[in-house]
Amino acid sequence: MTRVTKTEAEIDEIVDDLVKDADTANALKEKLHDKLEASVPEYPQAVPDAGGDDDADDMWDNMPV
């Protein structure tokens, strides 16, 4: 099941208001959705280090008292 965002719903509403032919409207909506999807940047996600508990102890070794 795909999730329809607010922007995609707005695109659908505008196209449905302007284009009377259903086939043309669906083709236009598909192209607009694809263009919108391609323009969304993907940001890298941080990955936690699998070093174990030693990393937490090392952090406190460098803290001034």
MOPAC internal coordinates of N, CA, C and O (Angstrom, degrees):
PM7 1SCF
backbone

  N    0.0000 0     0.00 0     0.00 0    0    0    0
  C    1.4449 1     0.00 0     0.00 0    1    0    0
  C    1.5221 1   108.70 1     0.00 0    2    1    0
  O    1.2310 1   120.70 1   -53.91 1    3    2    1
  N    1.3009 1   116.27 1   126.09 1    3    2    1
  C    1.4548 1   119.87 1  -179.99 1    5    3    2
  C    1.5171 1   110.22 1   -91.21 1    6    5    3
  O    1.2310 1   121.48 1   -32.85 1    7    6    5
  N    1.2912 1   114.77 1   147.15 1    7    6    5
  C    1.4579 1   121.56 1  -178.87 1    9    7    6
  C    1.5241 1   108.40 1   -95.55 1   10    9    7
  O    1.2310 1   120.20 1   -50.51 1   11   10    9
  N    1.3148 1   117.23 1   129.49 1   11   10    9
  C    1.4565 1   121.86 1   179.84 1   13   11   10
  C    1.5200 1   108.02 1   -97.04 1   14   13   11
  O    1.2310 1   120.99 1   -60.56 1   15   14   13
  N    1.3312 1   115.70 1   119.44 1   15   14   13
  C    1.4557 1   119.95 1   179.73 1   17   15   14
  C    1.5177 1   109.84 1   -80.50 1   18   17   15
  O    1.2310 1   121.04 1    -9.47 1   19   18   17
  N    1.3266 1   115.62 1   170.53 1   19   18   17
  C    1.4599 1   121.05 1   179.48 1   21   19   18
  C    1.5304 1   110.27 1   -61.34 1   22   21   19
  O    1.2310 1   120.59 1   138.50 1   23   22   21
  N    1.3256 1   116.48 1   -41.50 1   23   22   21
  C    1.4640 1   120.59 1   179.86 1   25   23   22
  C    1.5210 1   111.16 1   -62.88 1   26   25   23
  O    1.2310 1   120.21 1   136.93 1   27   26   25
  N    1.3199 1   117.20 1   -43.07 1   27   26   25
  C    1.4585 1   120.45 1   179.55 1   29   27   26
  C    1.5219 1   110.87 1   -64.99 1   30   29   27
  O    1.2310 1   120.05 1   141.79 1   31   30   29
  N    1.3161 1   117.50 1   -38.21 1   31   30   29
  C    1.4657 1   121.32 1   177.80 1   33   31   30
  C    1.5229 1   110.71 1   -65.57 1   34   33   31
  O    1.2310 1   120.40 1   141.44 1   35   34   33
  N    1.3344 1   116.85 1   -38.56 1   35   34   33
  C    1.4655 1   120.91 1   177.40 1   37   35   34
  C    1.5277 1   110.98 1   -65.64 1   38   37   35
  O    1.2310 1   120.52 1   139.37 1   39   38   37
  N    1.3323 1   116.61 1   -40.63 1   39   38   37
  C    1.4660 1   120.65 1   177.20 1   41   39   38
  C    1.5184 1   109.50 1   -60.43 1   42   41   39
  O    1.2310 1   120.26 1   133.21 1   43   42   41
  N    1.3218 1   117.10 1   -46.79 1   43   42   41
  C    1.4669 1   121.28 1  -179.41 1   45   43   42
  C    1.5244 1   110.99 1   -59.97 1   46   45   43
  O    1.2310 1   120.39 1   137.00 1   47   46   45
  N    1.3181 1   116.87 1   -43.00 1   47   46   45
  C    1.4652 1   121.07 1  -178.58 1   49   47   46
  C    1.5294 1   111.61 1   -65.34 1   50   49   47
  O    1.2310 1   120.39 1   136.39 1   51   50   49
  N    1.3269 1   116.87 1   -43.61 1   51   50   49
  C    1.4683 1   120.73 1  -179.87 1   53   51   50
  C    1.5214 1   110.76 1   -65.03 1   54   53   51
  O    1.2310 1   120.39 1   134.12 1   55   54   53
  N    1.3204 1   116.85 1   -45.88 1   55   54   53
  C    1.4672 1   120.62 1  -179.07 1   57   55   54
  C    1.5321 1   110.06 1   -64.07 1   58   57   55
  O    1.2310 1   120.10 1   138.73 1   59   58   57
  N    1.3257 1   117.42 1   -41.27 1   59   58   57
  C    1.4579 1   120.05 1   179.13 1   61   59   58
  C    1.5315 1   111.45 1   -63.68 1   62   61   59
  O    1.2310 1   120.16 1   145.83 1   63   62   61
  N    1.3369 1   117.31 1   -34.17 1   63   62   61
  C    1.4629 1   120.68 1   177.97 1   65   63   62
  C    1.5279 1   112.24 1   -70.66 1   66   65   63
  O    1.2310 1   120.27 1   144.77 1   67   66   65
  N    1.3270 1   117.08 1   -35.23 1   67   66   65
  C    1.4620 1   120.69 1  -173.15 1   69   67   66
  C    1.5259 1   114.69 1   -92.20 1   70   69   67
  O    1.2310 1   120.27 1   148.48 1   71   70   69
  N    1.3208 1   117.09 1   -31.52 1   71   70   69
  C    1.4668 1   120.60 1  -174.28 1   73   71   70
  C    1.5246 1   109.08 1  -109.97 1   74   73   71
  O    1.2310 1   120.64 1   -59.10 1   75   74   73
  N    1.3197 1   116.38 1   120.90 1   75   74   73
  C    1.4714 1   120.97 1  -177.43 1   77   75   74
  C    1.5199 1   113.30 1   -83.07 1   78   77   75
  O    1.2310 1   120.07 1   147.73 1   79   78   77
  N    1.3440 1   117.47 1   -32.27 1   79   78   77
  C    1.4627 1   120.70 1  -179.34 1   81   79   78
  C    1.5318 1   109.30 1   -76.99 1   82   81   79
  O    1.2310 1   120.40 1   -58.36 1   83   82   81
  N    1.3274 1   116.85 1   121.64 1   83   82   81
  C    1.4635 1   121.62 1  -175.08 1   85   83   82
  C    1.5274 1   112.68 1   -63.46 1   86   85   83
  O    1.2310 1   119.80 1   140.20 1   87   86   85
  N    1.3336 1   118.00 1   -39.80 1   87   86   85
  C    1.4639 1   120.99 1  -179.71 1   89   87   86
  C    1.5194 1   111.02 1   -64.86 1   90   89   87
  O    1.2310 1   120.82 1   136.02 1   91   90   89
  N    1.3286 1   116.03 1   -43.98 1   91   90   89
  C    1.4638 1   120.76 1   178.98 1   93   91   90
  C    1.5264 1   110.17 1   -65.92 1   94   93   91
  O    1.2310 1   120.32 1   138.92 1   95   94   93
  N    1.3263 1   116.98 1   -41.08 1   95   94   93
  C    1.4649 1   121.17 1   179.61 1   97   95   94
  C    1.5211 1   110.53 1   -62.52 1   98   97   95
  O    1.2310 1   119.88 1   136.02 1   99   98   97
  N    1.3193 1   117.84 1   -43.98 1   99   98   97
  C    1.4614 1   120.86 1   180.00 1  101   99   98
  C    1.5270 1   111.67 1   -65.24 1  102  101   99
  O    1.2310 1   120.32 1   139.75 1  103  102  101
  N    1.3278 1   116.99 1   -40.25 1  103  102  101
  C    1.4618 1   120.42 1   178.26 1  105  103  102
  C    1.5336 1   110.66 1   -64.68 1  106  105  103
  O    1.2310 1   120.40 1   138.02 1  107  106  105
  N    1.3240 1   116.83 1   -41.98 1  107  106  105
  C    1.4602 1   121.15 1   179.11 1  109  107  106
  C    1.5243 1   110.69 1   -65.30 1  110  109  107
  O    1.2310 1   120.08 1   136.00 1  111  110  109
  N    1.3224 1   117.45 1   -44.00 1  111  110  109
  C    1.4663 1   120.93 1   179.28 1  113  111  110
  C    1.5247 1   110.99 1   -61.53 1  114  113  111
  O    1.2310 1   120.73 1   138.11 1  115  114  113
  N    1.3265 1   116.22 1   -41.89 1  115  114  113
  C    1.4645 1   120.24 1   179.61 1  117  115  114
  C    1.5309 1   110.78 1   -61.77 1  118  117  115
  O    1.2310 1   120.52 1   135.71 1  119  118  117
  N    1.3263 1   116.61 1   -44.29 1  119  118  117
  C    1.4635 1   120.09 1   179.49 1  121  119  118
  C    1.5257 1   111.41 1   -64.75 1  122  121  119
  O    1.2310 1   120.40 1   138.53 1  123  122  121
  N    1.3199 1   116.85 1   -41.47 1  123  122  121
  C    1.4613 1   120.01 1   179.28 1  125  123  122
  C    1.5323 1   111.45 1   -65.87 1  126  125  123
  O    1.2310 1   120.41 1   139.01 1  127  126  125
  N    1.3163 1   116.83 1   -40.99 1  127  126  125
  C    1.4633 1   120.09 1   178.23 1  129  127  126
  C    1.5298 1   110.98 1   -63.99 1  130  129  127
  O    1.2310 1   120.53 1   138.52 1  131  130  129
  N    1.3440 1   116.60 1   -41.48 1  131  130  129
  C    1.4644 1   120.48 1   179.06 1  133  131  130
  C    1.5267 1   110.64 1   -64.12 1  134  133  131
  O    1.2310 1   120.45 1   138.16 1  135  134  133
  N    1.3191 1   116.75 1   -41.84 1  135  134  133
  C    1.4676 1   121.25 1   179.82 1  137  135  134
  C    1.5287 1   109.97 1   -64.55 1  138  137  135
  O    1.2310 1   120.35 1   137.26 1  139  138  137
  N    1.3279 1   116.93 1   -42.74 1  139  138  137
  C    1.4524 1   121.72 1   179.41 1  141  139  138
  C    1.5270 1   110.43 1   -64.67 1  142  141  139
  O    1.2310 1   120.43 1   138.10 1  143  142  141
  N    1.3056 1   116.78 1   -41.90 1  143  142  141
  C    1.4615 1   122.04 1  -179.38 1  145  143  142
  C    1.5225 1   111.04 1   -65.18 1  146  145  143
  O    1.2310 1   120.14 1   143.32 1  147  146  145
  N    1.3259 1   117.34 1   -36.68 1  147  146  145
  C    1.4556 1   121.44 1  -178.98 1  149  147  146
  C    1.5231 1   111.87 1   -72.85 1  150  149  147
  O    1.2310 1   120.11 1   155.34 1  151  150  149
  N    1.3339 1   117.39 1   -24.66 1  151  150  149
  C    1.4576 1   119.87 1  -176.43 1  153  151  150
  C    1.5217 1   113.38 1   -88.31 1  154  153  151
  O    1.2310 1   119.52 1   174.64 1  155  154  153
  N    1.3257 1   118.52 1    -5.36 1  155  154  153
  C    1.4642 1   121.27 1   179.78 1  157  155  154
  C    1.5251 1   108.25 1   -79.94 1  158  157  155
  O    1.2310 1   120.07 1   -60.02 1  159  158  157
  N    1.3442 1   117.47 1   119.98 1  159  158  157
  C    1.4616 1   119.30 1  -179.51 1  161  159  158
  C    1.5274 1   111.39 1   -73.22 1  162  161  159
  O    1.2310 1   121.44 1   -32.93 1  163  162  161
  N    1.3072 1   114.84 1   147.07 1  163  162  161
  C    1.4517 1   119.76 1   175.91 1  165  163  162
  C    1.5179 1   108.09 1  -101.70 1  166  165  163
  O    1.2310 1   120.74 1   -55.30 1  167  166  165
  N    1.3209 1   116.18 1   124.70 1  167  166  165
  C    1.4491 1   121.40 1  -179.52 1  169  167  166
  C    1.5161 1   109.18 1   -97.34 1  170  169  167
  O    1.2310 1   120.66 1   -41.24 1  171  170  169
  N    1.3348 1   116.35 1   138.76 1  171  170  169
  C    1.4632 1   118.25 1   179.34 1  173  171  170
  C    1.5278 1   110.64 1   -66.74 1  174  173  171
  O    1.2310 1   121.10 1   -35.87 1  175  174  173
  N    1.2994 1   115.51 1   144.13 1  175  174  173
  C    1.4543 1   121.78 1   179.59 1  177  175  174
  C    1.5279 1   109.46 1  -101.10 1  178  177  175
  O    1.2310 1   120.87 1   -40.09 1  179  178  177
  N    1.3185 1   115.95 1   139.91 1  179  178  177
  C    1.4583 1   120.63 1   177.09 1  181  179  178
  C    1.5233 1   109.64 1   -70.46 1  182  181  179
  O    1.2310 1   121.11 1   -41.04 1  183  182  181
  N    1.3117 1   115.48 1   138.96 1  183  182  181
  C    1.4522 1   121.45 1   179.62 1  185  183  182
  C    1.5236 1   107.46 1  -115.37 1  186  185  183
  O    1.2310 1   119.97 1   -56.49 1  187  186  185
  N    1.3242 1   117.66 1   123.51 1  187  186  185
  C    1.4629 1   119.00 1   179.94 1  189  187  186
  C    1.5197 1   111.28 1   -65.67 1  190  189  187
  O    1.2310 1   121.42 1   -36.04 1  191  190  189
  N    1.3119 1   114.90 1   143.96 1  191  190  189
  C    1.4539 1   120.85 1   179.67 1  193  191  190
  C    1.5266 1   108.93 1   -75.22 1  194  193  191
  O    1.2310 1   120.54 1   -43.60 1  195  194  193
  N    1.3085 1   116.58 1   136.40 1  195  194  193
  C    1.4640 1   120.98 1  -179.15 1  197  195  194
  C    1.5254 1   110.11 1   -91.78 1  198  197  195
  O    1.2310 1   120.00 1  -144.63 1  199  198  197
  N    1.3285 1   117.61 1    35.37 1  199  198  197
  C    1.4652 1   122.19 1  -176.93 1  201  199  198
  C    1.5117 1   114.45 1   -72.69 1  202  201  199
  O    1.2310 1   119.96 1   157.79 1  203  202  201
  N    1.2966 1   117.69 1   -22.21 1  203  202  201
  C    1.4603 1   119.93 1   178.80 1  205  203  202
  C    1.5108 1   111.55 1   102.74 1  206  205  203
  O    1.2310 1   120.85 1    19.51 1  207  206  205
  N    1.3392 1   115.98 1  -160.49 1  207  206  205
  C    1.4631 1   122.33 1  -175.98 1  209  207  206
  C    1.5212 1   112.92 1   -77.11 1  210  209  207
  O    1.2310 1   119.54 1   163.80 1  211  210  209
  N    1.3088 1   118.48 1   -16.20 1  211  210  209
  C    1.4593 1   120.92 1  -178.41 1  213  211  210
  C    1.5183 1   111.90 1   -62.05 1  214  213  211
  O    1.2310 1   119.97 1   147.76 1  215  214  213
  N    1.3186 1   117.65 1   -32.24 1  215  214  213
  C    1.4613 1   120.89 1  -179.01 1  217  215  214
  C    1.5200 1   111.97 1   -63.75 1  218  217  215
  O    1.2310 1   119.85 1   141.29 1  219  218  217
  N    1.3089 1   117.89 1   -38.71 1  219  218  217
  C    1.4611 1   121.17 1   179.60 1  221  219  218
  C    1.5222 1   110.01 1   -66.42 1  222  221  219
  O    1.2310 1   119.61 1   140.94 1  223  222  221
  N    1.3070 1   118.35 1   -39.06 1  223  222  221
  C    1.4601 1   121.54 1   178.32 1  225  223  222
  C    1.5156 1   111.75 1   -68.92 1  226  225  223
  O    1.2310 1   120.02 1   142.82 1  227  226  225
  N    1.3334 1   117.57 1   -37.18 1  227  226  225
  C    1.4606 1   121.42 1   179.98 1  229  227  226
  C    1.5204 1   111.70 1   -63.43 1  230  229  227
  O    1.2310 1   119.99 1   145.53 1  231  230  229
  N    1.3162 1   117.63 1   -34.47 1  231  230  229
  C    1.4487 1   120.55 1  -179.62 1  233  231  230
  C    1.5314 1   109.72 1   -61.42 1  234  233  231
  O    1.2310 1   120.13 1   137.26 1  235  234  233
  N    1.3132 1   117.35 1   -42.74 1  235  234  233
  C    1.4685 1   120.69 1  -177.56 1  237  235  234
  C    1.5224 1   111.64 1   -73.55 1  238  237  235
  O    1.2310 1   119.23 1   158.32 1  239  238  237
  N    1.3169 1   119.07 1   -21.68 1  239  238  237
  C    1.4669 1   120.92 1   177.92 1  241  239  238
  C    1.5270 1   111.23 1   -66.63 1  242  241  239
  O    1.2310 1   119.81 1   153.22 1  243  242  241
  N    1.3163 1   117.97 1   -26.78 1  243  242  241
  C    1.4625 1   122.01 1  -176.37 1  245  243  242
  C    1.5171 1   113.31 1   -96.26 1  246  245  243
  O    1.2310 1   119.22 1  -176.36 1  247  246  245
  N    1.3345 1   119.10 1     3.64 1  247  246  245
  C    1.4484 1   122.00 1  -178.42 1  249  247  246
  C    1.5233 1   110.03 1   -87.59 1  250  249  247
  O    1.2310 1   119.98 1   -48.25 1  251  250  249
  N    1.3519 1   117.65 1   131.75 1  251  250  249
  C    1.4787 1   118.99 1   177.81 1  253  251  250
  C    1.5310 1   110.41 1   -70.81 1  254  253  251
  O    1.2310 1   121.13 1   -32.08 1  255  254  253
  N    1.2895 1   115.44 1   147.92 1  255  254  253
  C    1.4595 1   120.56 1  -179.09 1  257  255  254
  C    1.5052 1   110.63 1   -99.73 1  258  257  255
  O    1.2310 1   120.10 1   180.00 1  259  258  257

